Amino acid sequence: FKKKTNELAAYKARYEKAEVNIDRIASELEKHQVILLKDISMLDKMYEVNLAHFKELTLYIAAGKKKLEEARRVDLAKLTEKAKQTGLQEDTQAAKDFADMCNRFEKKIYDLELSKAVALQTAPQIRLIQSNDTVMTEKIQSTLVNTIPLWKSQMVIAIGLNHSQQAAKAQAAVSNATNEMLKKNAELLHTATIETAKESERGIIDIETLKSTNQTLISTLDEVLKIQEDGREKRKNAEIELQNIENTMRAKLLDMSRQQANINRQ
């Protein structure tokens, strides 16, 4: 009996130590949950700021393109026509300077378009991080509400089973009262053990849920990659257009220089 009592005391000591470890794990999970919730709130604000920035860039780009088109169609056309009519060097240079200014302004608009593309990419990235954080907070909450209490209850059940086992063994050591009593204790132990095994094998989350979540994440990542690829393709096309504009302007300036030289020779 003394040996069994010592074994029971040691078992209880292990349970108390395990309970302390479980409480520490729960405390750490709660800290992580608080941090994730703060991050989600911060990302919400960041998303709103990015959205406002995106809208501002859209307005600035539209206004800039309209102004640039008007400047080239009206002001630059007037300066070019004046240079052709007068043939004066200062008029030609004024037209060239205004054309250069239009080109610089166009490059600034392009920079705004690049910033707009970045803002467009940032939005789904923020939402993706928020989604990940939300999943983790929900997982932590599920662990705190379901898993941790389940651990503790299972440990209590294990101690209860140990008590039953010790009592059965003590009773058997004292006297072999009846075979019926031994059978009932054995059946009780069998039933409790099977239920414990079944409970321990159950999953907290359905595998279909994990598949759905994984598929959604993969789809989101594919969409982000598609957006990034489209952005790169647009930038490549824009660079080609910019190069064509530059080549056209160089050809025009060279032609103007030749015409000016012919005029001077006359």
Secondary structure as GFF3:
##gff-version 3
##sequence-region A 1 266
A	DSSP	alpha_helix	2	70	.	.	.	ID=ss1
A	DSSP	pi_helix	71	76	.	.	.	ID=ss2
A	DSSP	alpha_helix	77	86	.	.	.	ID=ss3
A	DSSP	alpha_helix	89	142	.	.	.	ID=ss4
A	DSSP	pi_helix	143	147	.	.	.	ID=ss5
A	DSSP	alpha_helix	148	174	.	.	.	ID=ss6
A	DSSP	alpha_helix	179	201	.	.	.	ID=ss7
A	DSSP	alpha_helix	207	265	.	.	.	ID=ss8
###
